[in-house]
Amino acid sequence: MQASESIHPAETVAPAALHAAMTGAFADYLIGSFALPLAQWSTFLARHAVDLSCSRVAVQRGEVIAFALVAPRAELGRWRLATMGALPAARGCGAAPALLDDFIERAGVAGMRGVELECIAQNERALRLYQSRRFDVDSPLYGYTRAPGEATPELAPQNVEPLAAEAAYEWLDAVALRRADLPLQVTPVSLRALATPPVAWRHGDALLVFSEISADAVTVQSIVDSSTGLRDAEVLVRQLAARYAMRRITVPQLQRPDIGGDAFERAGFERLPMHQYLMRRPL
């Protein structure tokens, strides 16, 4: 970092200033610009379980030029780097690497056993930075889509159990704690921050959580199959495709293939061209 730059807790910065820094840093992002209205900023932070007291910003002459937002996962003994970025004019000045080093150091001081983050696999610059700090890929995270009216191979009727949101969250919390390898965004700490409670279906050892976004669209928030083979997850995915045959179904790039993601491909969904890596580093 340059002499004119300093690191501060993110909670000391006005929400509008932090939102503006995020908007500027991700204006040229690979998967699209960050266009969230300021009025929805607090919901964004809640969805990512961001703790501003643990998060940091780099400031130069009173302006936020880079940031590292942190989501502690104390129950797993890890901190998650929810998002990190720098304004285009500040890239290359060392602010982002300094924030990353600070994040890793503070997690260790806090008694965490590791740190984690997600990185777009095609973002080579970010990937090199994380690998230089000894982050390793734990799993790819894929997304999927299905266009309205696309044919889905038929499946014999199966018993799909609708669950109330809190019952689904209780089940998912237990699985997430036992496995300790799920992305935060597919777990209840994130799902509870959705503006409208989602729909949850269970079949055998699998749970599917999704939202009816509009009359034309459905978004899958989470799918987890705690058994081997993903047969139960595939039942849920095919039932979803049949129920909402005339709506576009979108699955964000947050699905581990071994926990549920592969079920979408078996059911004829198209994998999105870009994906993420779930990366971890022990401390």
C-alpha positions, 0 to 999 in steps of 0.5 A: 500500500502507498503511504497515503492509504490506510485500513479502517473497519468498514463499520466506520464508513457510511453505507452509501460510501461503501455501496458506491465503492462496491458499485465502482469496483464491480462496474466491469465485473466478468459476470456483470456489473453490480447494479444493486440500489442503495435501498437494498444494500442492507439486504445484500449484506444480510444475504452474505452474512457480512459483519462490518465490524470484522470487515475492512476498507482501504482509504485514500484521502478520505475515499474508499478505494478498496474493501474486504467484506467478511462473514464469520462462520464461527460454528465451522471455525472459519472466516469467509471473505464475502467479497473483495474489490478495488476501484479501477484507478486503485488496482495495482497499488497494493490495497487489495493484497494488503486487505487480503493479508489483513483478513488472513491475519485477523482470522488467525488472531480470532482463533479461526482454523481456516479461511474461505472464499469464492472466486470466478474461475475465469477471473485469472487475476483474482485467482492468482492473488488467492493462490499466492496466499495459499488458497486451494480449490475445494470444489467447483461451484456451477450454475444451471439454466432451463428455458421455458418449454424445454422437454424434461425426460419423464420420471415416475411420480415420486413422493415430494414432501413440502416443508415450511421454511423453518423446518427446511432451515432446521434440516439444512442447518444440521446437514451444513454443520455435519458436512462443513463444506457448503457455500454460505449462500446455500445455507439458512444464515443466507436464505433467512435474509430473502425478502420472501420466504422460499418454497422447500421440498424434500425427498429422501435425503435431499432438500430443494429450496427455490423462489418463484421470482415472477410469473415467468421465472424460478430461482433455485436457492439451494439443493443438498443431497446428503446421500451418495448418488444424488438420486433423491436430488434428481427426483426433486429437480425433475419434479421442479422442471415438470411443475414449472415447465413454462418458466425459466429456471435459473440456478446461480453458480453456487452448487457443488456438483457432488452435493446436488449440482450434477442432478441438474445436468442429469435432468437436462439443464444447461450448465452456465458458461462461467463458474466459481471455485470454493477456495479454502486455506487452513490457518 
